Amino acid sequence: MTSTANAPLEQNDQHGELLLTEAELSKFNGKDNELLYLVILGHVYDVTAGVKHYGPGQSYHMFVGHDATRSFVTGEFEQYTSELSDVSSLKEADLLQLFTWKEFYDKTYIYVGKLIGRYFDSLGQQTAYYQHVLDRAAKANASKDSERQYPSCNVEWKVEMGTRVWCSNRSGNGQERSWVGRPRKVAMDDGNVDGDDRSSEQFCACVPEDDTNEQYVPFPGCDMTAESCIVPDQS
């Protein structure tokens, strides 16, 4: 790959990708260089094709010329600081969102190489820091998959009745399946603290009768074999 930077950039011969220092990366900002390089999780992308978004004076220009990974989920767009590459304080859900952003850049823009520093060493190998980030993201994915093992219940609310949950062979994603299941309350992780955002957690799942996982519990006052339950209000 040929660069128009003032000095030649180090290239990883094994993969044909560039290894950039922060000083080298900073020149690809649309001012010192016509190219625009953006970094997420230490991976460098040429986003010159998106100049209307990333060019000088545009909304997302802060993202080019350095690693502002954390800003993808925190919205810290105003001013760059070196700490914006640090994601150690993010929750697991935010980490997963970062990897979704990375997938977007993989599909949409040209991958250039790696930034030497927090995520990759001078040989382009993953640092212990990045390995820890990957491990946290993998565990979060596994937990998410476990929580969504069974389809969600159908839910309705009426003044005269309150909240009703029930199962059918199409509940959840709407695709027909060979079994119905029984409505079960999904027990929350005791490790969560008050004030956590639970908006993404599953409230009710349609669970086969033979599943004895303690994560799924009958609703109070509802027969274990019932396909429909009235859920008492929390008071």
C-alpha positions in Angstrom: 0.0 0.0 0.0 1.4 3.4 -0.9 1.1 6.3 1.4 1.3 10.0 0.7 2.7 10.8 4.1 6.0 12.6 4.3 7.9 9.6 5.6 7.5 5.9 4.7 5.4 3.9 7.1 6.5 0.6 8.7 4.8 -2.3 7.1 4.0 -5.7 8.6 5.4 -8.0 5.9 3.4 -11.0 7.1 0.0 -9.4 6.5 0.8 -6.5 4.2 -0.7 -4.1 6.6 0.6 -0.8 8.0 1.9 -0.4 11.6 1.5 3.2 12.5 2.7 5.2 15.5 0.5 7.8 17.0 2.7 10.5 15.4 2.4 9.0 11.9 -1.4 8.5 12.3 -1.9 12.1 13.3 -0.9 13.3 9.8 -3.8 11.5 8.2 -6.3 14.2 9.3 -7.3 15.8 6.0 -5.1 18.8 6.7 -1.5 17.6 6.8 -2.6 14.8 4.4 -5.5 14.5 2.1 -6.2 11.0 3.5 -8.5 10.5 6.5 -7.5 7.6 8.8 -9.9 6.6 11.7 -9.1 4.1 14.5 -11.3 1.9 16.5 -9.9 -0.7 19.0 -6.5 -0.1 17.5 -7.5 -1.0 13.9 -6.9 1.7 11.3 -9.4 2.5 8.5 -9.2 4.8 5.5 -12.4 6.8 5.7 -11.5 9.3 3.0 -14.5 8.2 1.0 -16.6 9.5 3.8 -15.1 13.0 3.7 -18.5 14.6 4.1 -18.7 13.0 7.6 -15.0 12.9 8.6 -13.4 15.8 6.8 -12.2 19.0 8.4 -15.1 21.0 9.9 -17.5 18.0 9.6 -19.4 16.4 12.5 -17.1 13.4 13.1 -13.7 15.0 12.2 -12.6 14.4 15.8 -12.4 10.7 15.1 -9.6 10.9 12.5 -5.9 11.2 13.1 -6.0 9.4 16.5 -7.7 6.6 18.5 -11.0 7.9 20.0 -12.5 4.4 20.5 -14.5 5.2 23.6 -16.3 8.1 21.9 -18.2 5.7 19.7 -20.4 4.8 22.7 -19.9 7.8 25.1 -20.5 10.6 22.6 -17.4 12.5 23.6 -17.0 14.4 20.3 -15.9 17.8 21.4 -12.2 17.5 22.1 -9.7 14.6 21.7 -7.7 13.4 24.6 -5.4 10.3 24.8 -7.7 8.7 27.3 -10.5 8.3 24.7 -8.7 5.2 23.5 -9.2 3.6 26.9 -12.3 1.4 27.2 -11.6 -0.3 30.6 -14.4 1.7 32.3 -17.1 0.7 29.8 -19.8 -1.8 30.6 -19.9 -5.1 28.7 -22.9 -3.9 26.7 -20.9 -0.9 25.6 -18.0 -3.1 24.6 -20.3 -5.2 22.4 -21.5 -2.0 20.8 -17.9 -1.1 20.0 -17.4 -4.4 18.1 -20.6 -3.7 16.2 -19.1 -0.4 15.1 -15.9 -2.2 14.1 -17.9 -4.5 11.9 -19.4 -1.5 10.3 -16.0 -0.1 9.4 -14.8 -3.5 8.2 -17.7 -3.6 5.7 -17.8 0.0 4.7 -14.2 1.3 4.6 -10.7 0.2 3.7 -8.8 -1.5 6.4 -5.2 -0.1 6.5 -3.5 -1.6 9.5 -2.9 -1.2 13.2 -2.0 1.5 15.6 1.0 0.8 17.8 0.1 1.5 21.4 -2.7 0.4 23.7 -4.1 -2.4 21.5 -1.1 -3.6 19.5 2.6 -3.7 20.1 5.4 -2.7 17.7 5.2 -6.1 15.9 1.5 -5.8 15.4 0.7 -8.4 18.1 -2.2 -8.0 20.5 -1.3 -6.5 23.8 -2.5 -7.9 27.1 -4.9 -5.0 27.4 -6.6 -5.9 24.1 -6.7 -9.5 25.0 -8.6 -8.6 28.2 -11.0 -6.4 26.2 -11.6 -9.4 23.8 -12.2 -11.7 26.7 -14.7 -9.4 28.3 -16.6 -9.0 25.0 -16.6 -12.8 24.5 -18.0 -13.4 28.0 -20.7 -10.7 27.4 -21.7 -12.4 24.1 -21.9 -15.8 25.8 -24.1 -14.3 28.6 -26.3 -12.6 26.1 -26.8 -15.8 24.2 -27.6 -17.7 27.4 -30.2 -15.1 28.4 -31.9 -15.4 25.0 -31.9 -19.2 24.9 -35.7 -19.3 24.7 -38.1 -17.0 22.9 -39.8 -14.2 24.8 -43.5 -14.5 25.8 -46.4 -12.6 24.3 -47.4 -9.7 26.6 -50.5 -7.6 26.8 -51.9 -5.1 29.3 -55.5 -4.2 30.0 -57.0 -1.9 32.6 -59.5 -4.6 33.9 -56.9 -7.4 33.9 -53.4 -6.0 34.3 -50.5 -7.7 32.6 -50.9 -11.1 30.9 -48.1 -13.2 29.5 -48.7 -16.3 27.3 -46.9 -18.7 25.0 -47.8 -20.0 21.5 -45.8 -21.8 18.9 -45.0 -18.4 17.3 -44.2 -16.3 20.3 -40.9 -14.5 20.3 -39.6 -14.0 16.8 -43.0 -14.9 15.1 -41.6 -18.0 13.4 -43.5 -21.2 13.9 -41.9 -23.9 16.0 -42.9 -27.4 17.0 -43.4 -26.6 20.7 -45.3 -24.0 22.8 -43.6 -23.8 26.2 -44.7 -22.4 29.5 -44.3 -18.7 30.5 -41.5 -18.4 33.0 -40.1 -15.3 34.8 -36.4 -14.9 33.9 -34.5 -14.5 37.2 -32.1 -11.5 37.2 -28.4 -11.9 38.0 -27.9 -11.3 41.7 -24.6 -9.6 40.8 -26.4 -6.6 39.3 -26.7 -3.5 41.4 -29.6 -1.1 41.9 -29.7 1.5 39.2 -28.4 -0.8 36.4 -30.1 -0.4 33.1 -32.2 -3.5 32.7 -34.0 -2.4 29.5 -32.3 -5.2 27.4 -33.0 -8.0 29.9 -35.7 -10.7 29.1 -38.7 -10.5 31.4 -40.6 -13.6 30.4 -39.5 -16.6 28.4 -41.4 -19.5 26.9 -39.6 -22.5 28.3 -40.1 -26.3 27.7 -41.7 -28.1 30.6 -38.7 -30.4 31.1 -36.2 -27.5 31.6 -35.4 -27.2 35.3 -32.8 -24.4 35.0 -33.2 -22.2 38.1 -32.9 -19.1 35.9 -36.6 -19.7 34.8 -39.2 -19.6 37.6 -43.0 -19.8 37.5 -44.9 -16.5 38.0 -46.5 -16.2 41.5 -50.0 -17.6 41.5 -49.7 -19.2 38.1 -49.9 -22.9 37.6 -46.7 -24.5 36.4 -48.5 -26.1 33.4 -50.4 -23.0 32.3 -49.7 -21.5 28.9 -51.1 -18.1 30.1 -50.5 -16.1 33.3 -51.7 -12.9 34.9 -48.6 -11.2 36.3 -49.3 -9.3 39.6 -48.2 -5.6 39.7 -45.0 -4.9 41.6 -45.9 -2.8 44.6 
